[in-house]
Amino acid sequence: MVSEPTNQNARNHVFSEPRVSTAIWLTQLRWVAVAGQLLVIGYVWFILKISLPIVSLLVLVTGTAISNTVLWFWARHLQRVSLRLPERIGRPATQRSLVYHDDTIGSRAIVLLLGIDVITLTALLYFSGGAANPFLFFYFANIAIAGMILPRRWAWWISAGSILGCFFLLHRAYALDVFERSPLLFDAEWGVTKYAFFIAFGTCCLVVTYFISMLAMELRQREMQLAFVEQERERAQRLEALATLAAGAGHELASPLSTIAVVAKELSRNVEKANLPASVRRDVDLIREELNRCKEILHRMKSGAGEAAAEHMHPVSLNEILRETIQAMREPNRVRIQMPVDTGNIQGLLPKQALSQALRNLLQNGLDASQSNQEVELTVSVDQPHSQGEEQIWKLVIADRGTGMNPEVQRRIGEPFFTTKEVGQGMGLGVFLTRNVIHGLGGDLRFDPSPGNGTTCTVTLPVKPSR
């Protein structure tokens, strides 16, 4: 038995490395910061006529501009390389190893850059009044950026660096006359105001870091869920197109095959009357057997397009469904059913033939995957509704004793005409048709592989109770 593809691995890795586009966006934001710093310094120096250590401040701003230029060129280089990646896919492995495999940029590079920004901001504030300078609250800008684009552990480091920067500024700073009465000056006494300010600042840093990182994580999870749903939708559209193609081929081939079947039947009658060798009779019989096989294949292909699922709903019990399923199997004695006695009499509105064929496909896959002396276990349970008129939940669990499946099989299972059986042993339509029927009834089909210990298939169906 094989399994449907899952996206569990992707769901377990909520955070992905920052992308090059994020780095380019960050450079643009830092250019705005550089322009703003120059504007503020110029306004204070030329308009307000406040004396500042202008050389030291300009050196710090220039350092920010240089680091931003380096980041911009690096990000653009990575972007050009990632855009050329599809052209290099066909190269030998030795050459492809020199090519970036995605458009991500390392988290540590962004952490280093934001760390430099925290140090630079601390130095700028040091030369412009220390903690008394209202621009102290620009620490929160770095914290917000870190929370949005970095893993939480790195965001905490940026937050801790900001708190340490504030603590340093409360102890050391370049004095400005304009702030001489501020209780936050470095030489002011550590009283209630200073302690309260530092505690409030530190608490705000931690709260902002926590909530922004949580919000960023939720956004990433939502993006991954949307991407997964879009992937499943595209896959369903492809499978629907293949099912329509299979049904069309079945309808087109049915007419000539019926004509051949009539001719073969007449030929068989004439062969019986004529005195022909036994080999000729065997050939005619073989033609008729293969025609019957073709008819069965066409019937299954048309079922994949929904004809079987379109069967009228009738009140049917679990016992009837299981009896219809087991009786038509090649080795019904190898199927062991576990079901409470009173559960078998529960009835629901279901397409008997379609559902029986769907379950038969799953059971037969389990038998084929197991050894000839091993059984396949079918466990049946029903969750009764809490109030009258609500749907029942039928749960059927099929466990085989096979070897499980590898990731490639798990990814492709359910695709039409994909099979792990030997040539001539199966068409690869069983799981595909079964899933169409189960999903058409509003149910769910899930495979849980256990390499070396077989596979467990779970069918969950919402069933309307019969009146």
C-alpha distance (Angstrom), angle and dihedral (degrees) to the residues before:
residue distance angle dihedral
M1 . . .
V2 3.77 . .
S3 3.75 135.8 .
E4 3.75 142.3 -124.1
P5 3.78 118.0 -109.2
T6 3.75 117.9 -96.2
N7 3.75 135.9 -163.9
Q8 3.78 96.2 -147.8
N9 3.79 95.8 122.3
A10 3.77 90.8 55.8
R11 3.80 91.6 48.5
N12 3.80 91.9 53.2
H13 3.83 91.3 58.1
V14 3.78 102.3 61.8
F15 3.80 95.8 165.5
S16 3.78 122.8 62.1
E17 3.79 127.2 -174.5
P18 3.82 115.8 -84.6
R19 3.78 111.1 -90.4
V20 3.77 127.1 -125.4
S21 3.80 89.4 -109.8
T22 3.82 88.1 59.7
A23 3.81 90.7 52.6
I24 3.81 91.0 50.2
W25 3.80 90.2 49.1
L26 3.82 88.8 50.1
T27 3.80 91.6 52.6
Q28 3.80 89.9 53.6
L29 3.80 90.4 51.1
R30 3.81 91.0 49.2
W31 3.81 91.1 50.9
V32 3.79 87.5 55.7
A33 3.81 88.6 50.0
V34 3.82 91.5 50.5
A35 3.81 90.7 49.9
G36 3.81 90.8 47.5
Q37 3.81 92.5 49.9
L38 3.79 91.8 50.8
L39 3.80 90.7 47.2
V40 3.82 93.2 51.0
I41 3.81 93.1 45.6
G42 3.80 90.7 49.1
Y43 3.80 93.2 47.1
V44 3.82 93.4 49.4
W45 3.82 93.1 44.8
F46 3.80 101.5 41.7
I47 3.83 104.4 25.3
L48 3.80 105.2 30.2
K49 3.81 92.4 33.2
I50 3.82 91.9 -139.0
S51 3.78 113.9 159.0
L52 3.82 112.3 -119.4
P53 3.81 135.0 172.4
I54 3.79 86.3 -106.9
V55 3.81 97.0 177.0
S56 3.79 93.7 54.7
L57 3.81 92.0 47.1
L58 3.82 93.4 49.2
V59 3.80 91.2 48.7
L60 3.81 89.8 55.1
V61 3.80 92.8 47.7
T62 3.81 90.0 47.8
G63 3.80 89.9 52.1
T64 3.79 89.8 53.9
A65 3.79 90.6 49.5
I66 3.82 92.1 50.0
S67 3.82 93.5 49.4
N68 3.79 89.6 47.2
T69 3.80 91.6 51.5
V70 3.81 90.8 51.9
L71 3.82 90.6 49.4
W72 3.81 91.8 48.3
F73 3.82 94.2 52.5
W74 3.82 91.5 45.1
A75 3.80 92.7 49.7
R76 3.81 91.7 48.1
H77 3.80 90.3 50.2
L78 3.81 91.9 51.6
Q79 3.79 89.8 47.1
R80 3.81 92.6 53.5
V81 3.80 91.1 47.5
S82 3.81 92.9 49.7
L83 3.81 90.8 50.2
R84 3.81 90.3 53.6
L85 3.80 92.9 48.4
P86 3.86 96.6 96.4
E87 3.83 89.3 57.3
R88 3.80 90.8 57.5
I89 3.77 100.8 45.8
G90 3.80 91.7 96.7
R91 3.80 94.6 54.8
P92 3.82 122.2 105.8
A93 3.78 117.8 -84.7
T94 3.82 91.6 -107.1
Q95 3.80 90.0 60.4
R96 3.79 96.9 39.5
S97 3.81 89.8 57.1
L98 3.81 87.9 71.2
V99 3.81 92.3 56.4
Y100 3.81 125.6 86.3
H101 3.78 108.1 -111.7
D102 3.81 96.4 -148.7
D103 3.76 142.6 4.0
T104 3.81 98.5 -96.7
I105 3.75 130.1 122.0
G106 3.80 122.7 -150.2
S107 3.79 120.3 -92.8
R108 3.80 90.7 -135.9
A109 3.80 91.4 60.4
I110 3.82 90.7 54.9
V111 3.81 91.0 44.0
L112 3.80 90.1 52.2
L113 3.78 91.1 49.1
L114 3.81 94.4 48.6
G115 3.79 89.4 44.9
I116 3.80 89.1 55.0
D117 3.80 88.5 49.8
V118 3.82 91.2 53.5
I119 3.80 90.9 50.0
T120 3.81 91.6 45.6
L121 3.81 92.1 49.7
T122 3.80 89.9 48.9
A123 3.81 90.2 51.8
L124 3.81 92.4 46.9
L125 3.80 90.3 51.3
Y126 3.80 90.4 45.6
F127 3.81 90.7 59.6
S128 3.81 92.8 43.3
G129 3.79 106.6 51.4
G130 3.81 104.8 -63.1
A131 3.79 121.0 -124.8
A132 3.79 90.5 -7.2
N133 3.82 89.5 69.7
P134 3.85 109.5 97.3
F135 3.81 89.7 -141.8
L136 3.80 85.8 76.4
F137 3.81 87.2 94.8
F138 3.82 90.4 69.3
Y139 3.80 84.7 86.6
F140 3.79 85.1 81.1
A141 3.81 90.7 61.7
N142 3.81 90.6 61.3
I143 3.79 90.9 45.1
A144 3.80 92.0 51.4
I145 3.81 92.5 49.3
A146 3.80 91.6 48.5
G147 3.78 92.1 49.3
M148 3.81 92.1 52.2
I149 3.80 101.8 45.9
L150 3.82 106.1 23.8
P151 3.80 135.5 64.6
R152 3.76 113.1 -92.9
R153 3.81 94.7 -107.3
W154 3.81 91.4 59.3
A155 3.80 91.7 44.3
W156 3.81 88.6 57.1
W157 3.81 89.5 54.0
I158 3.80 91.5 53.2
S159 3.81 89.0 48.7
A160 3.79 91.3 49.4
G161 3.81 90.3 49.4
S162 3.80 90.2 52.9
I163 3.80 91.8 51.3
L164 3.80 90.9 49.5
G165 3.82 89.2 48.9
C166 3.80 90.8 54.0
F167 3.81 91.0 47.1
F168 3.80 90.2 51.6
L169 3.82 92.7 49.4
L170 3.79 90.6 52.0
H171 3.82 87.4 59.3
R172 3.80 104.2 33.8
A173 3.82 133.1 27.9
Y174 3.79 145.4 131.9
A175 3.80 106.1 -93.6
L176 3.82 119.7 -123.1
D177 3.77 122.0 -168.9
V178 3.81 92.1 -135.4
F179 3.83 90.1 66.7
E180 3.80 97.9 40.0
R181 3.83 94.6 119.2
S182 3.77 97.2 44.8
P183 3.84 115.2 119.9
L184 3.84 87.4 -143.2
L185 3.80 96.0 65.5
F186 3.79 115.1 124.5
D187 3.84 91.8 -116.1
A188 3.81 94.4 45.5
E189 3.78 117.8 111.0
W190 3.82 116.4 -93.4
G191 3.76 97.7 -114.3
V192 3.80 134.5 145.0
T193 3.81 93.7 -67.5
K194 3.79 95.3 52.8
Y195 3.80 94.7 43.8
A196 3.80 92.0 45.4
F197 3.81 91.7 49.6
F198 3.82 93.5 50.5
I199 3.81 93.0 46.2
A200 3.81 91.6 47.4
F201 3.81 91.9 47.2
G202 3.80 93.0 49.1
T203 3.79 92.6 45.9
C204 3.81 91.8 50.0
C205 3.81 90.6 50.1
L206 3.79 91.7 53.7
V207 3.82 94.2 44.2
V208 3.81 93.3 47.9
T209 3.81 91.0 47.9
Y210 3.79 92.7 50.0
F211 3.79 98.0 47.0
I212 3.80 96.9 41.2
S213 3.81 92.5 48.3
M214 3.81 89.4 48.0
L215 3.80 90.8 49.7
A216 3.81 90.8 48.3
M217 3.79 90.8 50.6
E218 3.79 91.6 50.7
L219 3.80 90.4 50.0
R220 3.80 91.5 50.6
Q221 3.79 91.1 49.0
R222 3.78 90.7 49.9
E223 3.80 91.2 49.4
M224 3.79 90.6 50.8
Q225 3.79 91.8 48.6
L226 3.80 91.1 49.9
A227 3.80 90.8 48.3
F228 3.81 90.6 49.3
V229 3.80 92.3 49.1
E230 3.80 90.9 48.1
Q231 3.79 90.1 49.9
E232 3.79 91.4 50.4
R233 3.80 91.1 47.2
E234 3.79 92.2 52.8
R235 3.78 90.4 46.8
A236 3.79 91.1 50.4
Q237 3.81 90.4 50.9
R238 3.79 91.4 52.1
L239 3.79 91.9 48.8
E240 3.79 91.0 47.2
A241 3.79 89.7 53.4
L242 3.79 90.9 50.3
A243 3.80 90.8 48.0
T244 3.80 90.7 51.9
L245 3.80 89.7 49.3
A246 3.80 91.1 49.9
A247 3.81 91.8 49.1
G248 3.81 91.5 48.6
A249 3.77 91.2 49.9
G250 3.79 89.4 49.1
H251 3.80 93.0 52.6
E252 3.80 92.8 45.8
L253 3.80 93.9 49.2
A254 3.80 95.6 43.7
S255 3.82 94.3 75.9
P256 3.84 99.2 52.0
L257 3.78 91.4 41.2
S258 3.81 90.2 53.5
T259 3.80 89.3 52.4
I260 3.80 91.0 49.2
A261 3.81 89.8 48.8
V262 3.84 91.3 54.5
V263 3.81 91.4 48.1
A264 3.79 91.5 46.9
K265 3.80 90.7 51.3
E266 3.81 91.9 51.7
L267 3.78 89.9 45.6
S268 3.79 90.5 52.7
R269 3.80 91.0 52.8
N270 3.82 91.7 50.0
V271 3.79 91.0 48.1
E272 3.80 90.3 54.4
K273 3.82 90.5 53.4
A274 3.80 95.8 44.3
N275 3.75 124.6 71.6
L276 3.83 97.8 -115.8
P277 3.79 130.8 151.9
A278 3.80 118.8 -87.4
S279 3.81 90.6 -116.3
V280 3.80 90.2 64.2
R281 3.79 91.1 52.1
R282 3.78 90.2 50.3
D283 3.79 90.5 51.4
V284 3.79 91.5 51.5
D285 3.80 91.0 48.6
L286 3.78 89.4 49.2
I287 3.81 90.4 53.0
R288 3.79 90.9 53.4
E289 3.82 92.4 47.0
E290 3.79 91.7 51.4
L291 3.81 90.4 47.5
N292 3.79 89.7 54.4
R293 3.77 89.0 49.4
C294 3.81 90.7 51.7
K295 3.80 90.1 50.8
E296 3.80 90.6 52.9
I297 3.80 91.0 49.3
L298 3.81 91.7 50.1
H299 3.79 90.5 48.6
R300 3.80 90.4 54.1
M301 3.80 92.3 46.4
K302 3.80 91.3 53.0
S303 3.80 89.2 47.9
G304 3.80 87.9 57.5
A305 3.79 89.7 60.7
G306 3.79 90.3 59.2
E307 3.79 104.4 -93.9
A308 3.79 93.0 121.2
A309 3.80 91.5 42.9
A310 3.80 88.5 52.6
E311 3.78 90.1 64.2
H312 3.80 112.4 128.0
M313 3.78 117.5 -93.8
H314 3.79 114.6 -110.7
P315 3.80 133.4 174.4
V316 3.78 104.9 -93.7
S317 3.78 132.6 165.3
L318 3.77 128.3 -133.5
N319 3.80 89.8 -112.9
E320 3.81 90.7 56.6
I321 3.81 92.2 48.1
L322 3.80 92.9 49.5
R323 3.81 93.3 43.7
E324 3.80 90.9 52.5
T325 3.81 89.8 46.4
I326 3.79 98.2 49.3
Q327 3.81 99.8 39.6
A328 3.81 94.4 62.6
M329 3.82 94.6 49.6
R330 3.79 124.7 106.0
E331 3.81 95.3 -129.4
P332 3.81 107.9 22.1
N333 3.81 91.0 161.0
R334 3.81 90.2 69.7
V335 3.82 93.3 61.0
R336 3.81 114.6 90.1
I337 3.82 114.6 -164.6
Q338 3.79 122.8 -156.1
M339 3.79 112.9 -167.6
P340 3.80 135.1 137.3
V341 3.80 111.2 -104.0
D342 3.80 95.8 -121.0
T343 3.82 92.0 47.8
G344 3.81 93.6 68.0
N345 3.81 92.7 66.9
I346 3.82 94.8 55.7
Q347 3.79 110.5 115.5
G348 3.79 133.0 -153.6
L349 3.79 140.0 169.2
L350 3.80 105.4 -93.5
P351 3.84 141.8 139.1
K352 3.77 99.0 -102.5
Q353 3.80 100.0 -162.1
A354 3.79 96.4 43.2
L355 3.79 95.2 47.2
S356 3.80 92.8 45.0
Q357 3.80 90.8 51.9
A358 3.81 90.8 48.6
L359 3.80 93.0 52.2
R360 3.80 90.4 43.6
N361 3.80 90.2 57.1
L362 3.80 91.5 53.6
L363 3.79 93.9 45.9
Q364 3.79 92.1 47.4
N365 3.80 90.8 50.9
G366 3.80 88.2 52.5
L367 3.80 92.0 50.2
D368 3.79 91.9 48.1
A369 3.81 91.0 50.1
S370 3.83 93.2 49.8
Q371 3.77 129.1 70.0
S372 3.82 117.1 -91.5
N373 3.81 91.3 -107.6
Q374 3.83 95.3 48.9
E375 3.78 129.3 91.9
V376 3.78 131.6 -134.6
E377 3.78 115.3 -134.7
L378 3.81 122.0 -139.6
T379 3.81 115.0 -167.3
V380 3.80 117.3 -169.7
S381 3.81 128.1 -167.6
V382 3.81 136.1 162.8
D383 3.79 128.0 -150.8
Q384 3.78 107.5 -150.0
P385 3.84 118.1 -142.3
H386 3.80 119.7 -106.1
S387 3.78 92.9 -129.7
Q388 3.78 135.9 28.6
G389 3.80 115.8 -86.2
E390 3.81 96.4 26.1
E391 3.79 121.0 120.7
Q392 3.77 123.1 -94.4
I393 3.79 119.7 -131.5
W394 3.78 113.9 -131.9
K395 3.79 113.4 -163.0
L396 3.81 121.0 -169.1
V397 3.81 118.5 -178.8
I398 3.82 119.6 -167.2
A399 3.81 117.4 -166.9
D400 3.79 122.4 -174.4
R401 3.80 131.3 -172.2
G402 3.79 98.0 -130.7
T403 3.79 131.1 123.3
G404 3.78 95.9 -89.3
M405 3.80 118.3 -129.3
N406 3.77 142.5 -80.3
P407 3.82 124.0 -115.6
E408 3.81 93.2 -99.9
V409 3.80 92.4 56.2
Q410 3.79 90.4 43.9
R411 3.79 90.1 53.8
R412 3.81 96.6 49.0
I413 3.77 101.9 37.8
G414 3.77 112.8 123.0
E415 3.78 94.7 34.2
P416 3.80 111.5 127.3
F417 3.82 114.7 -103.8
F418 3.81 92.9 11.7
T419 3.79 112.4 125.9
T420 3.79 139.1 158.4
K421 3.80 93.0 -152.5
E422 3.77 126.0 102.4
V423 3.79 119.2 -85.9
G424 3.78 109.4 -77.8
Q425 3.81 93.3 18.7
G426 3.80 97.1 90.5
M427 3.79 144.0 -2.7
G428 3.80 98.4 -138.6
L429 3.81 92.8 -116.0
G430 3.81 100.6 106.6
V431 3.80 100.5 88.3
F432 3.79 91.5 34.2
L433 3.80 93.5 55.5
T434 3.78 92.0 41.6
R435 3.77 93.0 52.8
N436 3.80 91.2 49.0
V437 3.79 90.4 54.6
I438 3.82 95.5 43.9
H439 3.80 94.3 46.3
G440 3.80 90.6 43.7
L441 3.80 87.9 59.1
G442 3.79 91.0 50.6
G443 3.79 93.6 -105.0
D444 3.77 135.4 128.4
L445 3.80 131.2 -119.6
R446 3.80 117.9 -160.3
F447 3.80 132.3 174.7
D448 3.80 122.9 -158.1
P449 3.81 110.7 -169.6
S450 3.76 122.8 -159.4
P451 3.83 107.7 -170.5
G452 3.77 109.2 -128.4
N453 3.82 93.4 7.9
G454 3.78 103.7 66.6
T455 3.78 132.9 -108.7
T456 3.79 132.6 -73.2
C457 3.80 117.3 -146.4
T458 3.80 118.8 -164.1
V459 3.80 122.7 -162.9
T460 3.80 115.9 -168.7
L461 3.81 117.9 -172.5
P462 3.81 130.3 -178.3
V463 3.80 103.6 -143.6
K464 3.78 128.0 -168.1
P465 3.81 109.9 -134.1
S466 3.80 115.5 -118.8
R467 3.79 115.4 -117.6
